[in-house]
């Protein structure tokens, strides 16, 4: 197979891996609340959903190892803990969110059954597929993603051809920052770290591919995947903004996507989109459980028992969390993401840099600084803002939940400049 074919093959595989149904419900709602400021919100959102994830793939192109290698310059113990925390958050939040989205978009409108019943059946099936690693699911994912993409692009194009004249007034004071932080909820940066490792494993099966060829394939396929996501995200944000006056102010994320689908394609088309989204949710949930099971299996001498236990635990957690509505799951994810993303973004950016600018000392200084200065952002979610005002006023950008950015940058500059002297 030629390098060009491999680039497009892996580009599509990466796109399918990133393209989760949960991601579809976030951009329209962001545009809905931003109104005429939708393009500013889109800039921030696209930074954390396409630019940062693409850089994570570039980091994998350079490292050509596993996801454990992303944090190894801090320490091997840190890297292991970081991966464990990342997987824990994934199984508690985005995995159950797929069940909640499925219930709200496909099950409740058609059958009106309670969410707990949906969650039980949903994760029961997830467990069956995860334990049997059915090839049918791979085939489903292979053909499902293109169909959903075509449907979504059709909705966007039809909606943007002749949109309504009036848009809702923006509810955001800092649109770019709000878009950037909302992008955390897609988990795309985290997915970049996970998916890049999967692509490396696939490429390593071909012993004839050189290190330079792997680097080129990963980088170019990553660009293709992110460009595709860029088009869809930007289109959905614009669509949500242009039709913001068409729906009530208290509409939910899932109802908005469903409403836009029905507006452009009619009731039958809207139902078809809902079913497709539900299937995409299911494939994503199975992929998450399998990935987590494989990770722990690799830590325990490829034990199948460990894989089974982990899969069962994941599905039990999924049943419990998946019985809540989508809005609740998104809201409770905020503190976890405010904790995880500063560290993840720091690791991604440092791994992209040349080694002379990103020594173990630089890694440790930047990651520790990002962690420390993200603590007020996390505490601000649980405590009254007045109690943290003295801290927030001192730290630049802390009022925007980005208090870690400038301190981490300062730590990087200082350790980069004085590191040679310290080494000598």
C-alpha positions as CSV (number, residue, x, y, z in Angstrom):
1,X,0.0,0.0,0.0
2,X,1.4,3.4,-1.0
3,X,2.0,6.1,1.6
4,X,-0.8,8.3,0.2
5,X,-3.3,5.5,0.7
6,X,-2.1,4.9,4.2
7,X,-2.4,8.6,5.0
8,X,-6.0,8.8,3.9
9,X,-6.8,5.4,5.5
10,X,-5.4,6.4,8.9
11,X,-6.8,9.9,8.5
12,X,-10.3,8.5,8.1
13,X,-9.7,6.1,11.0
14,X,-8.6,9.0,13.2
15,X,-11.6,11.0,12.2
16,X,-13.9,8.1,13.1
17,X,-12.2,7.7,16.4
18,X,-12.6,11.4,17.3
19,X,-16.1,11.7,15.8
20,X,-18.3,10.8,18.8
21,X,-22.0,11.4,18.9
22,X,-21.6,13.4,22.1
23,X,-19.5,15.9,20.2
24,X,-22.5,16.5,17.9
25,X,-24.6,18.0,20.7
26,X,-22.1,20.5,21.9
27,X,-21.4,22.8,18.9
28,X,-25.0,23.7,18.0
29,X,-25.8,24.6,21.6
30,X,-22.7,26.7,21.8
31,X,-23.8,28.6,18.7
32,X,-27.4,28.8,20.1
33,X,-26.1,30.7,23.1
34,X,-23.6,32.8,21.3
35,X,-25.9,34.3,18.6
36,X,-24.0,36.9,16.5
37,X,-20.8,36.1,18.4
38,X,-20.8,32.6,17.0
39,X,-17.6,33.1,15.1
40,X,-15.7,34.2,18.2
41,X,-17.0,31.2,20.1
42,X,-16.0,29.0,17.2
43,X,-12.4,30.2,17.3
44,X,-12.1,29.2,21.0
45,X,-13.9,25.9,20.5
46,X,-11.8,24.9,17.5
47,X,-8.5,25.6,19.4
48,X,-9.3,22.9,22.0
49,X,-11.1,20.5,19.6
50,X,-8.9,20.6,16.5
51,X,-5.6,22.5,17.1
52,X,-4.6,20.9,20.4
53,X,-5.7,17.4,19.4
54,X,-3.7,17.8,16.1
55,X,-0.7,18.8,18.1
56,X,-1.1,15.7,20.3
57,X,-1.0,13.6,17.1
58,X,2.2,15.4,16.1
59,X,3.6,14.6,19.5
60,X,2.9,10.9,18.8
61,X,4.5,11.2,15.4
62,X,7.7,12.4,17.2
63,X,7.6,9.9,20.2
64,X,6.2,6.8,18.3
65,X,5.5,5.0,21.5
66,X,2.4,4.4,23.7
67,X,0.3,7.0,25.6
68,X,2.5,6.2,28.6
69,X,5.4,7.9,26.8
70,X,3.6,11.3,26.9
71,X,4.4,11.8,30.5
72,X,7.5,9.8,30.9
73,X,9.8,12.8,31.0
74,X,8.1,13.9,34.2
75,X,8.5,10.4,35.6
76,X,7.4,6.9,34.8
77,X,5.2,6.9,38.0
78,X,3.6,10.2,37.1
79,X,2.9,8.9,33.6
80,X,1.1,5.8,34.9
81,X,-0.9,7.8,37.4
82,X,-1.8,10.3,34.7
83,X,-3.1,7.5,32.4
84,X,-5.1,5.9,35.2
85,X,-6.7,9.2,36.1
86,X,-7.5,9.9,32.4
87,X,-9.1,6.5,31.9
88,X,-11.0,6.9,35.2
89,X,-12.5,10.2,34.1
90,X,-13.3,8.7,30.6
91,X,-15.3,5.8,32.0
92,X,-17.1,7.9,34.6
93,X,-18.1,10.8,32.3
94,X,-18.0,10.5,28.5
95,X,-18.8,6.8,28.3
96,X,-22.0,7.1,30.3
97,X,-22.8,10.3,28.4
98,X,-23.2,8.1,25.3
99,X,-26.0,6.2,27.0
100,X,-27.7,9.5,28.1
101,X,-27.5,10.9,24.6
102,X,-28.9,7.7,23.2
103,X,-31.8,7.8,25.6
104,X,-32.7,11.5,25.1
105,X,-32.4,11.4,21.3
106,X,-33.5,8.0,20.2
107,X,-35.3,6.1,23.1
108,X,-37.3,8.7,25.0
109,X,-38.9,10.3,22.0
110,X,-40.0,7.0,20.6
111,X,-40.8,4.8,23.7
112,X,-40.9,7.1,26.7
113,X,-39.1,4.6,28.9
114,X,-37.2,5.6,32.0
115,X,-33.4,6.4,31.6
116,X,-32.3,3.8,34.1
117,X,-33.9,1.0,31.9
118,X,-32.2,2.4,28.8
119,X,-28.9,2.6,30.7
120,X,-29.2,-1.0,31.9
121,X,-29.9,-2.5,28.5
122,X,-27.4,-0.2,26.8
123,X,-24.4,-1.2,29.0
124,X,-25.5,-4.8,29.1
125,X,-25.1,-4.9,25.3
126,X,-21.8,-2.9,25.6
127,X,-20.5,-5.6,27.9
128,X,-21.5,-8.4,25.5
129,X,-19.7,-6.7,22.6
130,X,-16.7,-5.8,24.7
131,X,-16.2,-9.3,26.0
132,X,-16.7,-10.9,22.5
133,X,-14.9,-8.1,20.5
134,X,-17.4,-8.6,17.7
135,X,-16.2,-7.8,14.2
136,X,-19.8,-6.7,13.4
137,X,-19.2,-3.6,15.5
138,X,-16.1,-2.7,13.5
139,X,-18.0,-3.1,10.3
140,X,-20.8,-1.0,11.7
141,X,-18.4,1.8,12.7
142,X,-16.8,1.6,9.3
143,X,-20.0,2.4,7.4
144,X,-21.8,4.3,10.1
145,X,-19.4,7.2,10.3
146,X,-19.6,8.2,6.6
147,X,-23.4,8.0,6.7
148,X,-23.6,10.3,9.8
149,X,-21.1,12.7,8.3
150,X,-23.1,13.0,5.1
151,X,-26.3,13.5,7.1
152,X,-24.7,16.2,9.3
153,X,-23.2,18.0,6.3
154,X,-26.6,17.9,4.6
155,X,-28.3,19.4,7.6
156,X,-25.6,22.2,7.8
157,X,-25.7,23.0,4.1
158,X,-29.5,23.1,4.0
159,X,-29.6,25.2,7.1
160,X,-27.1,27.7,6.0
161,X,-28.5,28.2,2.5
162,X,-31.3,30.4,3.7
163,X,-31.2,30.9,7.5
164,X,-33.6,33.1,9.5
165,X,-32.7,36.8,9.7
166,X,-32.7,37.2,13.5
167,X,-30.3,35.6,16.0
168,X,-30.5,35.4,19.7
169,X,-28.4,37.9,21.7
170,X,-25.2,36.3,23.0
171,X,-25.2,35.1,26.6
172,X,-21.4,35.0,26.8
173,X,-19.2,37.8,28.1
174,X,-16.0,36.3,26.8
175,X,-17.0,34.3,23.7
176,X,-13.5,33.0,22.8
177,X,-12.8,31.8,26.3
178,X,-16.3,30.3,26.7
179,X,-15.8,28.4,23.4
180,X,-12.3,27.2,24.4
181,X,-13.5,25.9,27.8
182,X,-16.6,24.2,26.2
183,X,-14.2,22.4,23.9
184,X,-12.9,20.6,27.0
185,X,-16.2,18.7,27.0
186,X,-15.5,17.0,23.7
187,X,-12.5,15.2,25.3
188,X,-10.7,15.6,21.9
189,X,-7.3,16.5,23.4
190,X,-7.5,13.4,25.6
191,X,-8.7,11.4,22.6
192,X,-5.7,12.6,20.6
193,X,-3.3,11.1,23.2
194,X,-5.2,7.8,23.2
195,X,-5.8,7.6,19.4
196,X,-2.3,8.5,18.5
197,X,-1.0,5.5,20.5
198,X,-3.5,3.2,18.7
199,X,-2.2,4.4,15.3
200,X,1.4,3.8,16.4
201,X,0.6,0.2,17.3
202,X,-1.1,-0.3,13.9
203,X,1.9,1.2,12.0
204,X,4.4,-0.9,14.0
205,X,2.9,-4.1,12.6
206,X,4.5,-3.2,9.2
207,X,8.2,-3.7,9.9
208,X,9.1,-2.1,6.5
209,X,7.9,1.4,7.5
210,X,10.8,3.6,8.6
211,X,10.6,6.1,11.5
212,X,10.5,9.0,9.1
213,X,7.6,7.5,7.1
214,X,5.6,6.8,10.3
215,X,6.1,10.4,11.3
216,X,4.9,11.7,8.0
217,X,1.9,9.4,7.9
218,X,0.7,10.3,11.5
219,X,1.2,14.0,10.9
220,X,-0.6,14.2,7.6
221,X,-3.4,11.8,8.5
222,X,-3.9,13.8,11.7
223,X,-4.3,17.0,9.6
224,X,-6.9,15.3,7.5
225,X,-8.9,14.1,10.5
226,X,-8.8,17.5,12.2
227,X,-9.7,19.4,9.0
228,X,-12.8,17.2,8.8
229,X,-13.7,17.9,12.4
230,X,-13.1,21.6,11.8
231,X,-15.7,21.8,9.0
232,X,-18.3,19.9,11.0
233,X,-17.8,21.8,14.3
234,X,-17.8,25.3,12.6
235,X,-20.9,24.4,10.5
236,X,-22.8,23.2,13.6
237,X,-21.9,26.2,15.6
238,X,-23.0,28.5,12.8
239,X,-26.2,26.5,12.4
240,X,-27.1,26.7,16.1
241,X,-26.5,30.5,16.0
242,X,-28.5,31.2,12.9
243,X,-31.5,29.2,14.1
244,X,-31.2,30.4,17.8
245,X,-34.5,32.3,17.6
246,X,-36.4,29.3,16.3
247,X,-36.2,27.4,19.5
248,X,-37.1,28.2,23.2
249,X,-34.4,29.6,25.4
250,X,-34.5,26.5,27.8
251,X,-34.0,23.9,25.1
252,X,-31.5,21.1,25.9
253,X,-28.5,20.2,23.9
254,X,-30.0,16.9,22.6
255,X,-33.4,18.5,21.8
256,X,-31.6,21.3,19.9
257,X,-29.8,18.8,17.6
258,X,-33.0,16.8,17.2
259,X,-34.9,20.0,16.4
260,X,-32.4,21.1,13.8
261,X,-32.5,17.7,12.2
262,X,-36.3,17.8,12.0
263,X,-36.3,21.3,10.7
264,X,-33.9,20.5,7.8
265,X,-35.0,16.9,7.0
266,X,-38.5,16.5,8.4
267,X,-39.7,14.2,11.1
268,X,-38.6,11.0,9.3
269,X,-35.1,12.5,8.7
270,X,-34.8,13.6,12.3
271,X,-35.7,10.2,13.5
272,X,-33.2,8.6,11.2
273,X,-30.5,11.0,12.5
274,X,-31.4,10.1,16.1
275,X,-31.0,6.3,15.4
276,X,-27.7,6.9,13.7
277,X,-26.4,9.0,16.6
278,X,-27.5,6.3,19.0
279,X,-25.5,3.7,17.1
280,X,-22.5,5.9,17.0
281,X,-22.8,6.4,20.8
282,X,-22.8,2.6,21.2
283,X,-19.7,2.0,19.1
284,X,-17.9,4.8,21.1
285,X,-18.9,3.2,24.4
286,X,-17.7,-0.2,23.4
287,X,-14.4,1.3,22.2
288,X,-13.9,3.0,25.5
289,X,-14.5,-0.1,27.5
290,X,-12.3,-2.2,25.3
291,X,-9.5,0.4,25.5
292,X,-9.6,0.5,29.3
293,X,-9.7,-3.2,29.5
294,X,-6.7,-3.6,27.2
295,X,-4.8,-1.0,29.2
296,X,-5.2,-2.8,32.5
297,X,-4.6,-6.1,30.8
298,X,-1.2,-4.9,29.5
299,X,-0.3,-4.0,33.1
300,X,-1.1,-7.5,34.4
301,X,0.7,-9.8,32.1
302,X,-2.1,-9.9,29.5
303,X,-4.5,-11.4,31.9
304,X,-8.0,-12.1,30.4
305,X,-9.5,-12.1,33.9
306,X,-8.3,-8.6,34.5
307,X,-9.8,-7.5,31.1
308,X,-13.2,-9.1,32.1
309,X,-13.2,-7.6,35.6
310,X,-12.4,-4.1,34.2
311,X,-15.1,-4.4,31.5
312,X,-17.7,-5.4,34.1
313,X,-16.8,-2.5,36.4
314,X,-16.8,0.0,33.6
315,X,-20.3,-1.1,32.6
316,X,-21.6,-1.0,36.2
317,X,-20.4,2.6,36.5
318,X,-21.9,3.3,33.1
319,X,-25.3,2.0,34.2
320,X,-25.3,4.3,37.2
321,X,-24.0,7.4,35.6
322,X,-25.8,6.9,32.3
323,X,-29.1,7.1,34.0
324,X,-28.6,10.8,34.6
325,X,-29.5,13.4,31.9
326,X,-26.9,14.7,29.5
327,X,-26.8,18.2,31.0
328,X,-26.0,16.9,34.5
329,X,-23.2,14.7,33.2
330,X,-21.7,17.7,31.3
331,X,-22.0,19.9,34.4
332,X,-20.3,17.5,36.8
333,X,-17.5,17.0,34.3
334,X,-16.4,20.6,34.6
335,X,-14.1,20.3,37.7
336,X,-12.5,17.1,36.4
337,X,-11.7,18.7,33.1
338,X,-10.4,21.9,34.7
339,X,-8.0,19.6,36.6
340,X,-7.0,17.3,33.7
341,X,-6.8,19.6,30.7
342,X,-4.0,22.0,31.9
343,X,-1.8,19.0,32.5
344,X,-2.8,17.4,29.2
345,X,-2.3,20.5,27.1
346,X,1.1,21.1,28.8
347,X,2.2,17.5,28.0
348,X,1.0,17.9,24.4
349,X,2.8,21.1,23.7
350,X,6.0,20.0,25.4
351,X,6.1,16.7,23.4
352,X,5.8,18.6,20.2
353,X,8.8,20.8,20.9
354,X,12.4,19.8,20.1
355,X,14.2,17.9,22.8
356,X,16.6,20.8,23.5
357,X,13.7,22.9,24.6
358,X,11.8,20.2,26.5
359,X,14.1,18.3,28.8
360,X,12.8,16.3,31.8
361,X,13.5,19.4,34.0
362,X,11.3,21.6,31.8
363,X,8.6,18.9,31.7
364,X,8.5,18.7,35.5
365,X,8.5,22.5,36.1
366,X,5.7,23.2,33.6
367,X,3.5,20.3,34.6
368,X,3.8,21.0,38.3
369,X,3.2,24.7,37.7
370,X,0.1,24.0,35.6
371,X,-1.2,21.6,38.2
372,X,-0.7,24.0,41.1
373,X,-2.3,27.0,39.3
374,X,-5.2,25.0,38.1
375,X,-6.3,24.3,41.7
376,X,-8.1,27.7,42.1
377,X,-10.0,27.0,38.9
378,X,-11.2,23.6,40.2
379,X,-12.0,25.0,43.7
380,X,-13.9,27.8,42.1
381,X,-16.5,25.3,40.9
382,X,-17.2,24.2,44.5
383,X,-16.7,27.3,46.5
384,X,-18.3,30.8,46.4
385,X,-16.3,33.1,44.1
386,X,-16.0,35.7,46.9
387,X,-13.9,33.3,49.0
388,X,-11.3,32.9,46.2
389,X,-11.4,36.6,45.0
390,X,-8.0,37.4,46.6
391,X,-6.4,34.6,44.8
392,X,-8.1,35.1,41.5
393,X,-7.3,38.8,41.5
394,X,-3.5,38.0,41.8
395,X,-3.3,35.3,39.1
396,X,-3.6,36.5,35.5
397,X,-6.5,35.0,33.5
398,X,-7.8,33.2,36.7
399,X,-11.1,34.9,36.3
400,X,-11.5,33.0,33.0
401,X,-10.5,29.6,34.5
402,X,-7.2,29.9,32.7
403,X,-5.0,30.8,35.6
404,X,-2.5,28.1,34.8
405,X,-1.5,29.4,31.4
406,X,0.9,32.3,32.1
407,X,2.5,30.7,35.2
408,X,3.2,27.5,33.1
409,X,4.6,29.7,30.3
410,X,6.9,31.5,32.8
411,X,8.0,28.2,34.2
412,X,8.9,27.0,30.7
413,X,10.9,30.1,29.9
414,X,12.8,30.2,33.1
415,X,13.8,26.5,33.1
416,X,14.6,26.6,29.4
417,X,17.0,29.6,29.9
418,X,18.7,28.5,33.0
419,X,18.8,24.8,32.4
420,X,22.2,24.7,30.7
421,X,23.8,26.5,33.6
422,X,22.2,24.1,36.0
423,X,23.3,21.0,34.1
424,X,26.9,22.3,34.0
